[in-house]
Amino acid sequence: MKLTKRLHSCVQLEKDGHTLVIDPGVFSEPDAGLGADVLLVTHEHPDHFDEGRLRAALDANPAAALWTLRSVAERMAPAYPGRVHTVGHGDTFTAAGFEVQVHGELHAVVHPDIPRVTNVGYLVEGSLFHPGDALTVPDAPVDTLLLPVHAPWNKIAEVVDYVREVKPRRAIDIHDAYLSDIARPIYDFTLDKLGGAPHSRLGAGESAAL
């Protein structure tokens, strides 16, 4: 499987001639979802879910379909009957040859005064886990953890402990649009020193073989 990092929390996976895209939101490239056979969205916040990017992807490929939680599915399903699927924690499905397991139920706490929305993470091919906006620990081994490295809802100590708890073979940064270049070396050093798993980051458009 080939992983290509897009901006912020969006990633593209390719396997056997098929393409899966997770979380093409407003901070990702305008064409982030184009070419996808499978689209996955973790939750309704605009940096993960942009209706325009999803519509462009679904319109460009009539065979493409979307798997997501109810709040997003309800907004997309009327325009794409039979192509939008609602999933929740514990579900499993196969799409365009990709095996996907769904883990997690709630967005991380931003502040006690802000209601928590539903958030689901996706374990793809029993290997790569995208948690969305949560520090969900799947009840399955994780080879590659896509790590939400910087957000209004986390701090570096929590990110370090998350890597330690999941125990992936490697961690790759996502959710990094808010992180300035001047701060990146601090995050890199801390995660490399304390996380307990090899840690790396990819620039937008860069790829890695998994």
C-alpha positions in Angstrom: 0.0 0.0 0.0 1.2 3.5 -0.8 0.5 6.4 1.5 0.5 10.0 0.1 0.2 12.9 2.6 -2.1 15.7 1.7 -2.5 18.9 3.7 -3.6 18.7 7.3 -5.4 15.5 8.1 -6.0 14.3 4.6 -4.2 11.2 3.3 -4.4 9.1 0.2 -3.9 5.4 0.0 -3.3 3.4 -3.1 -3.4 -0.4 -3.6 -3.9 -2.6 -6.6 -4.9 0.3 -8.8 -7.5 1.7 -6.4 -7.4 4.9 -4.3 -8.8 5.6 -0.9 -8.9 9.2 0.6 -9.5 10.1 4.2 -10.8 13.5 5.4 -10.5 15.9 2.5 -11.3 19.1 4.5 -11.1 22.8 3.9 -7.3 22.8 4.8 -6.5 20.1 2.3 -5.9 20.8 -1.4 -9.0 21.6 -3.5 -8.4 18.5 -5.5 -7.6 16.3 -2.5 -10.5 13.9 -3.1 -10.3 13.7 -6.9 -9.4 10.2 -8.2 -10.7 8.4 -5.2 -12.7 5.2 -5.4 -13.3 5.3 -1.7 -13.8 8.3 0.5 -13.8 8.1 4.3 -14.7 11.0 6.7 -14.0 10.8 10.4 -16.3 13.6 11.6 -18.2 16.8 10.7 -15.7 19.5 11.5 -14.8 21.5 8.3 -11.0 20.8 8.5 -12.0 17.1 8.0 -15.3 17.4 6.0 -15.7 19.7 3.1 -18.9 19.1 1.1 -17.5 20.8 -2.0 -14.4 18.5 -2.1 -16.5 15.4 -1.5 -19.0 16.4 -4.2 -16.2 17.0 -6.7 -14.8 13.6 -6.0 -18.1 11.8 -6.2 -19.1 13.7 -9.4 -15.8 12.9 -11.1 -16.0 9.2 -10.5 -19.6 7.8 -10.6 -18.3 4.5 -9.1 -16.8 6.2 -6.0 -18.6 6.0 -2.7 -18.4 7.6 0.7 -18.3 5.9 4.2 -18.8 8.2 7.2 -20.8 8.8 10.4 -24.4 9.8 10.4 -24.1 13.6 10.6 -22.0 13.7 7.4 -24.0 11.0 5.6 -27.3 12.8 6.1 -25.9 15.8 4.3 -24.4 13.9 1.4 -26.8 11.0 0.8 -29.7 12.9 -0.9 -27.5 13.9 -3.8 -25.8 10.5 -4.1 -28.4 7.7 -3.5 -26.8 4.3 -2.8 -23.3 5.8 -2.7 -23.2 7.1 0.9 -22.8 4.6 3.7 -23.3 5.3 7.5 -20.8 3.5 9.8 -20.1 3.5 13.5 -17.8 1.9 16.1 -17.3 -1.8 15.5 -18.4 -1.9 11.9 -16.3 -3.5 9.2 -16.6 -3.2 5.4 -14.7 -3.8 2.2 -14.6 -1.0 -0.4 -12.7 -1.2 -3.7 -10.5 -3.9 -2.2 -9.7 -2.1 1.0 -10.6 -3.8 4.2 -11.7 -1.2 6.8 -12.5 -1.4 10.5 -14.2 1.4 12.4 -13.0 2.4 15.9 -14.1 5.2 18.2 -17.2 7.1 19.0 -16.5 10.7 20.2 -14.3 13.7 19.3 -11.7 14.6 21.9 -12.6 17.2 24.5 -11.8 20.7 23.3 -13.4 22.4 26.3 -16.1 21.1 28.7 -18.4 23.9 27.5 -18.2 22.6 23.9 -20.4 19.6 23.1 -18.5 16.6 21.8 -19.5 15.4 18.3 -19.3 11.9 17.0 -15.8 10.9 15.6 -14.8 7.6 14.1 -11.4 6.3 13.2 -10.5 3.9 10.4 -8.1 1.0 10.5 -7.3 0.2 6.9 -6.0 -3.2 5.8 -5.5 -4.1 9.5 -2.4 -1.9 9.3 -2.9 1.9 9.1 -5.0 3.8 11.6 -6.4 7.3 11.1 -8.1 8.4 14.4 -9.6 11.6 13.2 -9.9 14.1 16.1 -9.5 11.6 19.0 -6.9 9.6 20.7 -8.7 6.3 20.1 -6.8 3.1 20.8 -8.0 0.4 18.5 -8.5 -3.1 20.0 -6.2 -4.4 17.2 -2.5 -4.0 16.5 -1.5 -0.9 14.5 1.5 -1.0 12.1 1.3 2.7 11.0 -0.4 5.3 13.2 -1.4 8.6 11.6 -0.7 10.9 14.6 -2.7 14.0 15.2 0.3 16.0 16.3 -1.2 19.5 17.0 -4.7 20.6 17.6 -6.9 22.8 19.9 -7.8 19.6 21.8 -4.4 18.1 22.6 -1.0 18.8 24.1 2.3 17.2 23.4 2.3 15.0 26.5 -1.0 13.5 25.4 0.4 12.8 22.0 3.4 11.1 23.4 1.3 9.0 25.7 -1.0 8.1 22.8 1.9 6.7 20.8 3.1 4.7 23.8 -0.4 3.2 24.3 -1.0 2.3 20.7 2.5 0.9 20.2 2.7 1.2 16.4 5.6 0.1 14.4 5.8 3.7 13.2 4.0 7.0 13.6 3.5 9.6 10.8 2.2 13.1 11.5 -1.2 14.4 10.5 -3.4 17.3 11.8 -0.4 19.6 11.4 -1.8 22.7 9.5 -1.8 24.7 12.7 1.8 23.8 13.6 4.3 26.5 12.6 7.7 25.6 11.1 9.5 27.2 14.1 7.8 24.7 16.5 8.1 21.6 14.4 11.7 20.7 15.6 10.4 20.8 19.2 7.6 18.4 18.4 9.9 16.1 16.4 12.5 16.0 19.1 9.9 15.3 21.9 8.1 12.5 19.9 11.4 10.9 18.8 12.8 10.9 22.3 9.7 9.9 24.3 7.2 8.3 22.0 8.7 4.8 21.9 8.2 4.3 18.1 9.9 5.7 15.1 8.3 9.0 14.2 8.3 10.9 10.9 6.4 13.5 8.9 5.7 13.8 5.2 5.3 17.1 3.3 2.2 17.6 1.3 2.4 15.4 -1.8 5.2 13.2 -0.4 4.7 9.4 -0.3 5.8 6.4 1.7 5.5 2.7 1.0 3.7 0.8 3.8 
